[in-house]
Amino acid sequence: MDWITNISLCIHCTEEVEPLMRRYFNSTEDYLAFLYGPRRSHLFLPMTWVYALIFIVGVSGNLLVCLVILKHRNMKTPTNYYLFSLAISDLLVLLFGMPLEIYEMWSNYPFLFGPVGCYFKTALFETVCFASILNVTTVSIERYVAILHPFRAKLKCTRGHALRIIIALWFLSVLFSLPNTSIHGIMLQYFPNHTEVPGSATCAVVKPMWIYNCIIQLTSCLFYVLPMSVISVLYCLMGLKVSLN
């Protein structure tokens, strides 16, 4: 009797779904709105003004930081090299990431840049985020060594050493961005009759969600919990050292 019950349930579900299918099937725009929501965010105009302000201030400030460090020889210190690297990561977000964000608020779908654009977008945000975190953590470690071990800092914290560290940080950032980038791709939607919905392409996770969740948990531990713990401990130790002196 179980199979009879299952058949009756399926018929009941079909009877409930069919009116909804008929409602959206004849209109591509309505069907996309049903799947994704409105094409344009209702916060598009205010957020565009906010992003424009952030863009102007951020690009101007970070460019000035880079130009000052490059132009003045006495500013080319190990600490300023890390600040230069941090400014570069901010500029990458502002110049490449922010226009994509504004575009997606203006038109949530379709994604017009194809698989390469989807990979680039995901890899860019992942890489610069990781690079920024690693740069800030490295600066904290350098400050800790300079305050608690000043003689060791003079010997080891050289410009060549800083450059090698920065190259390693960016390499690790790119490397750890690859797992999340690899599970993204172009996702298409289909009508109930299994034909492709025109203009439905989006850049989204195309692999099973458990893989995505594992990657997010791992990167959160490596690039949030661990750096935050290291920075907190180092600044507590520096605070104790300064207070005792």
N, C-alpha and C positions, 0 to 999 in steps of 0.2 A: 504493500500500500504506500510505501514511502515514495516510490517513483510517481505514483498518481498525484501525491501531494506536491512534489517538486514541479510537475508539469503545470498544475493549477497555479502555483506561485509564479512561474515564468509567464504564464498567460496574463496573470493579474499585473505583473510588472510591465509587460509589453503594453497593456491597455493604458497604464498610467504614463508611460514614456511617449507613446505615439502622438498624443496631442501636442506635447512639447516639441517633438521632432517636426511635426507639420508646421508649427508656429515659426520655427527658425530656419527650416530647410530652404524656403524660397528666397531668403534674403541673406546674402553673404555678410553684409555689414552687421546685421542683427545677430547672425550666428557667431561671428567673431566677438561681438560685444558680450554675448552669452558665455563664450569660452574664456575670454581674457579680461573682460571689463571694457570701459571706455578707451578709445584709441588714444585720446589726449588727456593727460592728467589735469584735473581741475586746479591744481597748484602750479600749473606751467608758468603763468605770468609772474606771480610773486617770487617763485623759486628762480626764475631766469634772472630777475634783478639781483637777487641775493648772490647767485652764482657769478654774475657779471662783476659785482663788487669784490667777491673773493678772488676772482680771476685777476682783476686789475691790481689789487693789493698784493696778492700772492706772487704773481709773475714779476712785478716791479721789485718787491722785497728780495726775492730769491735771486733774481738777476743781479741786483746790487751786491748781494753777498758774494756771488761767484766772481763778479768783476773786481771787487775790492781784494779778494784773496789772490786772484790771478795777477793783478796789476802791481801790488805792493809786495816786495820781497820779504819784508819783515812780518807779513801776515801769513806767510807759508809755514805755519807751525803744524805739528801733528794733530792738535785739537781742531784747528781750522780746516785741515784736510777732511776730517770727519764731518764738520759743518758743511763743507763744500759738497760732500757726497749726499748729505741729508737734503741740501738745497736742490741738487739734481733730481733726487727722487720726487720732491715736491713739484718741481717744474714738469716732470714727466706726467704726473697726475693732472696738473693744471692745463697743460698744452694738448694732451691726448685724451685723458680720461674724462675731464669735465665736458668737453664738447659732445662726447658720446652720451653722457648722462643727460645733458640738455636735450639732445636729439630724441632720446628714448622717452623723456617726459612729453615732448611734442608729438611723438608718434611711437606708441608702445609696440606696435607691430605694423607691417612686417619688418624683420631685421634684414636690411638691404646689403650687408657687407659680406655675406656668405660665410662658409666655415672658417676661412682664414681670418676674417674680421672677428668672428666669435672667439677663436683661439687667441688672437692678439689682445682683444679686450680683456679676457679672463686672465691671461698671463701678465698683462701690464699691471692690473690692479693687485694681483697676488704678489708680483715681484717687488713693486715699489712699497707695498705695505710691509713685507718682510724686511726689505732693505732699510726702511726707516726705523723699524723696531731694533734691528741689529746694530744700526749706527748709534742710536740713543744708548743702547746697552753698552756698546764699546766705549763711548764717551764716559759713561759712568764708571766703568772699570778703569779707564785711564786716570780719571780724577781720583779714584780711590788709591791707585798706586802712587800718584803724585803727592797725595797728602800723607799717607801712612808710610810710604817707602820712597822718599824724594830722591835718594841717591840712585836707587835702582831705576827710577823713572828717567833720570838724566841719561843713563846708559842705554836703556831699551826703547824708550819712547822717542824714536827718531822719525824723520820724515819718510825714509825708506821703509821702516817697519810699518808706519801708518798706511802707506800705499799698498803694501802687501796685504795688510788686514782688510783694507777696503775692497781690493780685488776679490779676496776670499769671501767677503760678506755678500757682494753682488753675485758671485758664482753660486753660493748657497741659496740665495734668494731665488735665482732663476731655477735652480735644481728643484727646490721645494715647491715652486709654482707649477711644475709639470704635472703632478698627479691630478690636481683639481682641473687644470686646463684640459687634460686628456679625457675627462668624463663629460665635458661640455661639447655641444655641437648644435646643429640646426634642427629644431623640432618642428614638425609639420602636423597640422590637424586635418581630420577627415570628416566628411559628412556621414550621416548614418548609412548612406548607400555605398560607403567606402571610396568615394572620390575625394581627391585632395581639395581642401578649402583654399581658394586663391588668396594670397596675401596673408597666410597664417604662419609664415616662418618666424620663429623666435630663437634667440640664443639662450639655451637652457641646458640643464643636466639631462643627458640622454642615456646614462647608465643607471643601473638600479640604485635607489636612494640609500640603501645601506652602505654602499661604497662611498657615496658622498658624505654620509654621516661619519663614517670612520675617518675619512680624510680631514674633515672639519675638526673632529675631536683631537686628532693627532697634532694638526697644525696649531690648534688653540693651546694645547699644552706646551708645544715647542716655542711658539712665538707670542704667547701672552702670559700664561701662568709662570713659565720658567723665567723669562726676562723680567717680569714684574717682581718675582721673588728675589732675583739677583740684585736688581736695582734697589729694592727696599732694604735688603740686608746691607748692601754697600753704603747706602746713605745713612743708615743707622750707625754703622761703624765709624763713618766719617764724622757724624754728629757727636758721637762719644769722644772721639779723638780731639776734636776742636774744643769741646766743653771741658775736657780734662786739662787742656793746655791753658 
